[in-house]
Amino acid sequence: MEQMTVEQLERSAIELANLGIHFDANKQWEPALFYYKECTSLLLTALEKGSQMPNIEQKVEQYLKRAKNIDRMLKQQKEDITPVHKNDEESDLRRAEFLLYDALDEDECGNKENAIELYSQAVELCLKAKNDVKDENIKKKLSTLAEEALNRAEKLKGIEHVVNVKNEISDAANSFGKLSINTRVMNNTNVVDNSQSKLIVIGSSNYTDEEIKVLRATSRINNREFVPFLSVDLKERFAYSLPFTDSDGFLRLSQKQSQHFARWVRLDELCPSPKIIKEIDCFSIKQTLVSDCSFIASLTVSALYEKRFKKKLVTSIIYPQNRAGEPCYNPCGKYMVKLHINGIYRKVIIDDFLPVDRYQGLLCSHSVKPDEFWVSLLEKAYLKVMGGYDFPGSNSSIDLNALTGWIPERISLESADINKIFHSLFERFHKGDVLITVATGDLSQHEADRAGLVQNHAYALLDIKNVEGHKLFLLKNPWRHLRWKGNFSEFDIVNWTPKLKAALNFDPQSARSFDNGVFWIDLKSFTKFFDTIYLNWNPMLFKYTFCTHSVWSSKTGPIKDVYNIGDNPQYSLNVQRANCTLFLLLTRHIIDKMDFAENHVYIALMVYKGGEKVYLPFDPPPFIDGARINSPHYLCKLVIPENGDLNYTLVLSQYEKTSTIHYTLRIYSTVSFSLNKIIEPYKYKEKVTNGEWTEKTAGGCLNNRATYHLNPVYQLEVLGSKDIENHLLIDLKAPKQYNIGFDVTTVSLNDTKSVYAFDRVSSGPYRSGFTILKLMRVPAGIYNLIPSTFNAGEKGPFFLTVSSTCPIKLKRVQ
């Protein structure tokens, strides 16, 4: 090998790759694995010798991934868990039909080259399968399909022979590759975002360079790439002559799944005629051995919404779809799901392998209808992003945002006015404005068993009623069994009056015979056993929206922002008119599932009046200041009354900032608005890093008249030629146990008649450990800066910083 030239290495690698693809196409796994490995070895050697072959690195990656998948399949064969295709003849026929229908769609759209390619593949698959099948009816159907595809392809291409096996195989191999985010992220108009599609987007639709970097950085989640979902993805290819296998491999199983696991199977091995959706139904959804009750509760309320309001909420995100826009079964085994992850809709590709036990029972969540699979596929797509079936869990507002893009909110019942919340939810729920799930808190095993509830468990809210003086919730356990045993359960013989049973169309006696996990519970019992309500608001409640993606470096500013928020990301929000409502959603991007399991990052969004930069957290006091939470989503509701302020400052906050965060800030509003990141205008900076109050210089504030003159003095020269453009920002830092401040006095001015002249200004009330002063329109001249502690004799170091829009000089004179 070492004596071969680069050209010889390249030719030999191509020959071996073609052999590998040939054996792969014929399901001869061992020779395919051998040739893929040999091909990869030759390509790597050629690369080391300076090969200029186009896309050589991508080819190495593709062949290597395919080799790993085949190696995994061979190991499964030895453990007797290899997928068994019981109906290969019918599967080939289904794939051929799917290819033909896909070709017809491309044909009708005028995509001639794509149509010819798909017709050719259909012919190739039909001819190959026809030689292998024994069923005469299937042979006849394959012949008919081949003839139809061949005739149409010949007509399009104008020649007699259209089958090009090499191109087909090459395309199949290339399907393992991924498109870089660099070529995909162009501007917001390319991004498909159904939840926001009817909202008016404020400002520019183009991404900035910083936003592209943020989206790129958080596209790799749990070591897999999930790029933004673009309009071009609506033309994703789903038809292949070979069954599609996800190049990312099988998902990691949960511990409970592993205990029962037998093998991975495709949909056509589970039933003869698989369907993706037969009828959208919230009662058919069942959670099994995966700790994702919040996700299954989210699917449940989404399915209920679709059925109640006849609007596609989650079924619209599954592809491929038929001409009616309904998800359809793909005999080629490839599916695409559009999920709202890390601030944007992203593309998730999966195959149709699902885990089963030795009795062919599904080990993932599923529909109780044995031939319906939308639940299993959506769960697989979501958990692929989240790192596998061994996902540690999240909450329903997070999961519903991923599924629908609806605005997440969390309400803790610990100190809430539950009656006020009930009336608000009652009205909004029945209008279809909100999706609701709820969760229990910590319960002892005795409490849980007695109540018929599960501790720290999510439930779907199916209905809210206020009947005969009773406030009631209808809830569903994602397990599809185990129900509430208290008031208004099916065992309650006291509260279920004939009038109430008729009003709710509920028969307790009938309910006792069938446990589907659905139960009524009164508000008083609910508040005793449940501790959280998760809401997801319909974005269409608003008319306008805008979002920005950015990064907050851990190196920027202090770890705690209890004294200084000047380094926190800040945005100026201007609202066109008052008497309006805005939802301000801050989303922290997460790229590792352990961040869900052990989340130590607490975030919040503070709101101040004015629209100007804010430096001190409580001066001025915040208009809205919420508790820092460790959820990736933080929602702030800004309700502006008639004659209210129109300008606000939004400030991101963290509790003990220890790591860099990438984030998305999205605004929803009933009126037009503008949002701009506040950028400091100061180009010049002078620092004093060795300042110190000593026994001789700790003179204290002006109240200490006998010693104030002993304080350190620094001379500041302002060199700007235009007073109106000279702006200063001066800050002083010192040990927190000291209350500190400083004075600025004028020594001399270049223009003694300047209208902006002053004799003395101070930093204001003395503050613990930090203070700051912003001076606008400072006349050119010389000034003294006098830093001091409030009390005389307080010794310690300090740091003095002067930032300016114009050139300055700073030196110590005392």
N, C-alpha and C positions, 0 to 999 in steps of 0.2 A: 504493500500500500504506500510505503514511504517513497517508492521510486516513481509512482504515477504522477503525471502532470495534473495541474488544476483542471484542464479540459477533460482529461481522462476520468478524473474523480467525479466531475459533474455528470458526464455521460453515463458512467456506471451507476451513480446514485439515481438518475432518472430511470434507468432500466429496472433497478431493484424496487423503486417506488411503484412503478407500473405493475410489477409482479405482486408486490404487497397488496395493492388496490385490487388486483384481479382476484387473488385468493380471498381477500376480505369480502368482496362482492359475492363470492360463492360460499361464504360462511366456512371457509377452511382456515380456522383461526390460527393453528400452530404455524403453518408456513407463512401466513400473513404477518404474524408477530416477528418471525425470523427476518423476513425481508424488510419490514419497517425499521427494525433495529439496525440492520446492516446499512440501509439507506441513510439513516440518521448519522451513523458513524462516518460514512464517506463525506456527507455534507459538512460535518463539523471539521473534518480534516481539510476539505477544500476551503472552508471559511478561514482556517488558520493560515492557509497558504495564500490568502489574498483573493479568493474568488469574488467576482463581481456579478455572479448570477442574481437576477432580480428576485427580491423577496426571499432570499435564501434563509434568513433567520426565521421568518414566519413559517417556511416549509419545515424547517427542523422542529419548530414548536408543534406544528400540526401532526407530523408523523410520530413525534414522541408521545403526544397526548393520546393518539389513537393506539399506539403500542401499549401504553399503560392501561387503557380501557380493555383491550383484548387480554392482556395479562391478568387483569382482575376477573374477567369472565372465565378464563381457563382455571383459575384458582377456585372459583365457585363451582365449576364442574366437578373438581376433585372432592369438594365438600357436599356434593349432591344438592346444590342450591342454584344451579344454572337455570335461567328462564327457559321453559319448555314451550315451544310453539306448537300447539296441538292442531292448529288449523292453518298450516302454511299455505295450502292451496287457496282457501278463501281469502287469506290475508293478502296474497299476491294479487288476487282479483280486485280486492278493495283498493289496494295501492294503485293499480293500473287505472281504475275508474277515477280515483282522486287526481291522478296525473292528467287524465283526459279532461276532467272538468276544470282543472286549473288552467290547462292549455286553452280551453274554450273561452274562459274569462279573459285571458291575455289577448286572445284572438279578437274578441269583441271590442277590447279597449284599443286595438290597433298596435299592440306591442308585438310586432311580427317576429323578431328574433327570439324573444322569450317563448312565444307560442310554438315556434318550430322546435326549439330545444325540448319543451315539455312533451310535444307530440312524439318526438324522437324517443324520449325516455319511455313513454307509454308503450310504444311499439316494441322497444327492446325488452321491457319487462314482460309484456304479453308473450312474445316469442320464446323467451327463456322459460317462463312459467308453464307454457303450453306443453313443452317437452317433458316436464316433470310431473304434471298432474295426471291422475287416473280418472277422475270424475268427468264423464263426457259432457255434462251440462256446463261445468266450469270451463272445459276446453273450448266449447262452442262460444261461450261468452267472451273468452279471451281472444278468440279468432276475430269475432265481430268488432271488439274494441280496437284490436291491432289494425284491422282494415280501415275503420273510421279515422283513426289517428293518422295512418299512413297516407290515406287519400287527401286529407286536409293539409298535411304537411307538404306533400308533393305539390299541391296546388299553390301553397304559399311560396314555396322555394323555387318551383319551376323545374325540378329535376326528379328523376325516378328514385334515387336512393338518398335517404335522409338520415339514416341511423348513424350516429357518430359516437361510438362507445367511448373513445378516448376523452372527448369533451365531457361526457356524462360523468365518467369516473373522476375526472379532474375537478368538476364542480362539486361532486359529493365530498371529495377530500377537502376542498376549500371551505366547506360548510363548517368545519371545525374551527375556523379562524374567527377573530373578533375585530370589529372595526374600532379604531382608536377614537377616543373622545375628541382628539384634535380635529378630526375631519367631520365630526358630527355636531359639535356645539358651535353654532353659527350665530343665531339670534333667537329671541323669544318666539318669533313667528313660526319657527320650525318646530317648536316643541308642542306636542299634542297634549292639551290640558282640558279635558272635558268639563271638569268641575268649575273652571273659570271661563269657559268658552263664550258665555253670553255677557260676561262682565267687561266693562270698558277699562282697558289697561292704561294707567297714567304714565306719562313720560315716554322715554325712548324704549324701543323694543330690543335694541342691540345689547348684547352682553359686553361688559368691560373686560379688559385683560385680567383684572383681579377676580372677577366672577368666574371666568373660564378656569382659572387656576384653582379656585375653590371647588367647582364642580368636578374638575379632574381629580383633585386630591381625595374627594369623598365618593368617587365612583367605585373605588376598590373597597368592597365591604366583605369582611370575613374571608379575605384572600380570593375573592371572585370579583370580576368586573361587571358592573351594572351601569351601562351608559344611559344618558338621557334618551327618552322616547321621542323620536322625531316623526314628522309626517311621512318620511320615506319608509318607516317601519310598518306602515299600513300595507305596504307591498311586500312584506316579508315572505320569503319562499317557504312553503310547507310541504310541497310534493317532492318525494324522492323515490327512486326505484328500490332503494334499500331502506329498511326501518331505521329511523333516526335514533341515535344514541347521544345523550348529552356528554360533551367532551369534558365537563367538569366532574363526571362520575356520579356515583350514588351518594345520597345524603347520609350523613352520620345518623345512626339510629339512637333513640333514647334508651335508657337502661331497661325500661319495661318492655319496649319493643324487642330488644336483643334477646330477652329471655324466652320469647315465643317465636322468634324469626325463623323462617324456613328458606325463603327465596324471594327474589324480585320477579314480578310478572307484569306483562303488558295488559292493556285493557281488554284486548280480544281474547286473552286467556281467562279472563274473569267471567265473561259472558259472550254469547255468540254475536249479539248486535249491540255494541256499546252506544250509549248516548251521552252527550255532555250535559244537556238539560232537557228533561222531559216536561217538567212543570216547576216553576220556581215556588218553593214551599219551605217555610221556616221550620215546620214541624218534622221534616224528614232528615234534618241535620243531626249528626251524632259524633260526639268526641270519643276517642278511644284511649290509646296509650301514650299520647303526647301531651305535655304540660302546656297546652295553648288554649285554655278555657276562654281567655279574653278574646282570642282570634275567632273561635267558634261562636262565641256570643255575638261578635261583630258581624259575622256572616249571617247569623240568625236575624238580627234586626235589619240588616240590609235586604235580605230576602223578603222579609215582611213588608218593608217599604216598597219594594218593586211590585209586590202583589197588590198592596193597598192603593198605590198612586199610579200604577201602570207606567212607571218610569224606570228605565234600565239603570241600575246603580252599580252593581258588581258584575252582572253577566256581560256587560258591554266591554269589560277589560280583558276578556278571554278571546284568544285568536288561535286558529282561523275561524272565520265567521262566514255563514252563507249569505246569499244576497239580501235576505231579510234582516241581516245584522245579528243573527243568533249564532252563538258558539256552536260549532259542529265537530263531530268526531273525525279525527284524522287517522286513517289507517297507516299512515307513514310514521306516526308516533311523535310528532313534534308539535309543541304548543308554545304560545307566547302570551305572557301576562303583563299588563301595564300597571305598575304599582307606584304610589307616591312616596318616595323615599328620599330623605335628606334634601328636602326643599323643592323637589322637582319630580315629575313623572319619569320613571325609568323602565327599561326593557329587560324582562326576565324570560329567558328561554329554558324550557324543561322538556324532558322526554316523558313518556307515559308509563315508565316502570314504577310500580307501587309495591310496598312490602306486604307479604302475607305470611300466615303461619302454616303449619303442615296440613291444616284442613282447608286451605285456600281462603281463609278469612282475612280481611284487610286489617292491618295493624296501624293504619292511619285513620284520621277522621274521614267520614264518608256519608253519603246519603243512604237511608235505609232502603231506597229503591235499588235493587241489585244491578241494574243496568244504567245507572246515572252517576256521573263522575265529576261534576263541576266542583263539589266540595273538596274532594281529594286533590284535584289539580290546583285549585287556588291555595290550599294549604301547603302543597309541595312548593309552589312558586314563592310564597311568602317565607317559608322556612328555609328555602335555598338562600335567600337574601340574609336571613337571620343566622345562618351558619349550620343548619341541620335540624333534624327532628329532636335533637337533644337540647333544643333552645330553652333557656332558663325561664322564659316568660316575660310579658310586658304588662300593659293594661289596654283596655278596649279603646280608649280615646286615641292611643298611638296606632293600634291596629286598624281602626276605622279610618283614620287619616290616610294610612297606607292604601287601603282598599278604595276609598271614595274621594279623598282630597278634601273632605268636609272638615270644618274648623274645630279642633279639639279643645275641650275644657274639662277640668276636674273640680268637683265640689266635695269638700270634706263635710260630713254631717256632724262633726264633733261640736261645733259651735254655730251651726247654721239655723236659720229660721225655717224649719221644715214645712210649716203650713204655707208660708209665702212661696217657698220653692215648689211645693206641690201644685199650687194654683197656677204658677208660671209654666211649669212643665205640662200640666193638663192642657192648657190652651195651645202651647207650641207643638206638643206631640200630635194632637189631632189635626193641626194644620199641615203637618209634614215638614215643619221647620227644623226638627231636631231628631237625631237618633240617640237612644238612651240605653246604656247598660249600667249595671250596678255591681258592687262587690262587697262581700262580707269581710270582716276584719279577723282579728285573732279570736278564736273560740277554743275552749277546752274540748277534748274528745267527748266528754260527757254532755256538754252543752250542745255540741254539734249533733250527736246521736239523738238526743232528746228533741231537738228542734227539727231534725230532718234536713239540716243544711250542711254545707262544707265550708271549713274555715279558709279564708284568703282565696275565695273562689269567685269567678265572674258569672253573672247571670244576665240573660237578655230580657229587656223589658218589652213586653208585647202589647200591653194596654194599660190605660189609666182610667179609673172610673170614680165618680163621686155620686153614689147612689144611696138613697135612704139614710143620709147622714153619715155614710161610711166612705172614707177615702181609701181606695184599694189599688194595688198594683198587680198586674198579671205578669209573672216571671217564668222563665224557662231555664232549667239547668242544662248546660251543654252536653252533659252525660246522657241526656234523654231518659233519665230515671232518677230516683231519690228526690222526694218532694218535702216541702214544709209540712209540719205536723201540728201547728198551732192554730190560732184563730183563723177562720175562713178556709182551713184546709178541708179536704174531702171527709175527714173524720170529725169535723166540728158539727155537733148536733144542736148547738145553741144559737149560733149567729145566722145560720142559713134559713131565713124565713121564706115562705112560699113566694112572697113578693120580690125578695132579693134574688132568689133563684131564677125567677122569670125574667127579671130585669137584666141579669147577666147571662141568661141562657145556660145555666150551669146545673148539672145534676150530680150532687156528691155521691150518690149511690152508684151511678154509672162510672164515675171517675175512679172509685175504689177498685174497680176490676181491671184497670189499665193504667200503669204508671209510665207516662211519657215525659216526666220531669217538669210538667207545667202546673202552676198553682197560683191561687190568689193569696195575697197577704195584705193585712191592714197596715195603715201608716204607722201606728204606734209600735207594732211588732217589727215593722221594717226598720225603724230608727234604732231599735234595740239591738238587732243582729247585723245590720248592714252599716258600713261606715263611709262608703264612697259612692258618689254618682258620677258617671262619665258621660259627657255630652259631646256630640259632634253636630255642629250647626251647619245648615245648608248655606253655602256661599252665595246662592242666588237671593238671599235676603238683602244683599247689597247690590249697588250699581257699579261701583268703581273698585279697582284693585291695583296694587303695584307691589313688587317684591325686589329685594336686593340680596345678593349673596356675598358674604365677606368673611374675614378672619380676624380673630382677636388673639394676638400673640401673648404667650405667658410672660414674655420679657417686657411687655409694655405696662408700665405703672406698677404700683405696689400690689402685694399679694392680697391685702384687704383694702376695700374701698370705703371704709367707715370714716376716713378723714379727707380723702382726696379722690374725686371721680373725674378729674380733668383728663386722665389718660384713658378713661373708658370710651368705647365707641359711642358716638352721639349723633343724633339725626334731628334736623329741623323739620317740623311738620307744620304746614300751613293749610288750613281748611277754608274752603271758599265761602262758606256761610255757616251760621250757628244752627241750633235746633236739629242736630244730626247725631248719628251713632257711628263709631268706628271700632272695629276689632283689630287689635294689634297683636300679631302672632309671631313670637320669637321661637325659632326651631334650631336646636343644636344638632349638628350632624354627628351621627354615630357610625363607626366603621368596624366595631368589634362587639360580638355578642356578650362578652364578659362585661362590657360597659353597661348592659342592661342588668346583669346579675349583681354587679358590685359598682353601682353608679355613685361616685363621690363628687360629681360636679353639680353644683346648685346654681341655678340661674334665675334672673328676674328682669323685668323691663320697667323702669321708673319713668314717670311722666312729670315734667315741670312746665309751668307756664312761661311764655316769652319767646321761645324759639331760638334763644341765644345759648352759647356754650355755658355749661354749668361746671363749676369747679369744686364746690363744697356740697356734700350730700344733703345738708339741712339748712343751707342758706343760699337761695331761698328754700323754704320747706317744699318737698315734692307735692305735686297735685295728686298723684297716685303713687303709692309705694307699697308693693306687695311682698309677701314672704318668698324667700329664695326656695325653689323646689328642685329636686333631682330628676325630674322628668325631662325628656328632650323637647317638650313643647311647653311654652309659657304663654298664656293668653291674657291680655290686658284689654278691658272694655272701657272705652272712652266715650262717655255720653255728654254732649255739649248742649246745654239748654239755650233757649232763646236769649239773645244778647250776651252769650258766653264768649270767652276768648277764642280767637281764631289761630293763634300761634302757640306751638308747644315744642318742647325739647324732649326727645326720647333718649334715655340713657340705659345702655346694657349694664347689668350688674352680675357679678359672681360672688359667691361666698368662698373666701380663701382660694383665690385663683392660683392653681398649680400647673395647669396645662393649657396649651394652645387650643382654642375651639374654632371650628368653622361653623358658620351660622347662616340662617336665612331669616330676614325680617320681611314679613308680608303684611300689608295693610288692606283691610276691607272697609269700605265707607259708603254711606248713603248719599254723600255729596262729593263733588270733585275736590281734590287736594293735591298738594305737592309734597314730596319727601326728598330731602337732600342730606347727604352725610356732611357733618360739620368738620371742616378742615381748618387747622390752625393757620393763620396768615403770617405767622412770625418766621422770618428767614434768618435772623441773627440771634445768637445766644451767648451769654457770658455766665460762667458759674464760679461760685466760691465753694470749694469742697472741704476747706480746712478751717472754716470759721469756728470760733470758740469764745464762750463767755468764761473768763477766768475770775480769780478772786479780785483782780484789779478792774476787770471790765464788765462784770455782771451788775450793771447799773439799774436794771428794772425799768418800768414804764415811766411815763411823764409824771405820774403821781408821786414818784420818788424824786423830788426836785433836787435833793442834795446829791444824788448819785447818777441821775439819768445821763448827765454829760459824759460819764465814764464809758458808756456803751461803745462797741466797735462802730466805726463810721466808714462807709464805702462811697467813693465818688463815682458817679455815673455821668458820662458825657454822651448826650444825644446829638448825633451828627446829621440827622435828616434835614433836607433843605425845605421841605414843605410841612409846616406844623400839622396841617389837617390830615396828613398821611402817616404821622408818627404815632404808632400805638405800642404800648408796653404791657407786658405781663410779668409780674414780679411775685415769686413765691419763696416762702421760708419754711424749712423743715428742721425739727429738733426733737429731742426725746419727748415721748408722749406725756410724761409726768409734768411737763412745763406748759403753761399757757403762754403763747408767744404772739408777737406782732412786730410791725415795723412802721417807721415814719419816712416820708419822702419830703425833703425840704429843698426849695430853690436856692441855688448859690448865685448863678448868673444866667442871663438869657441873651441869645444873639439878637432877638428883637424884643426890646423891653415893652413895646406896645402891643404885643400879641394878645388877642382876645382870649386865648386859651391859657394864659399864665395863671399860676397859683403860687402861694407861699408855702403851704404845707398840706399834705394829705396823709392819712393813715390807713392801715390795712383793716381798720375796724375793730370790733371786739376781739380781745385776745382769745385764741383758740388752742386747744390741746394738740400739740405736736405738729400742726400744719396751719398755714394761713396764706392767703393769696390776694393780690390786688391787680385789677385790670384798669389801665389808664389809657384813655383815648385822646387823640389830638394833642400830643405833648410838644410844647415849643422846643426848638433846638436850644441847647444850653447845657449847663452843668448843674447836677443835683446831688444831694447827699442822701444815702440810704442808711437808716439807723435801726438795726435789728435789736430786739430786747425781749427779755422775759417779763412777765407781769410783776413778779416780786424781785426786788434787788437781792443779790447774793446767790442766785441760782446758777451754778456752774455747769457747763456742758457744751458739746459740739453743736454746730448748726450748719445747714447748707442753704446758700442763697443763690437763686437763679433769676436772671433777667433775660426775657425773650423780647424781641423787637422786630418791627417791620422795616426798620431803617438801621444803618450802621451805628454801633454803640461802642463805648469803651468803659471798662469797670476796673477800679483799683481801690485798694484799702488806703485810707489816709489817716486812720486812728485805730 
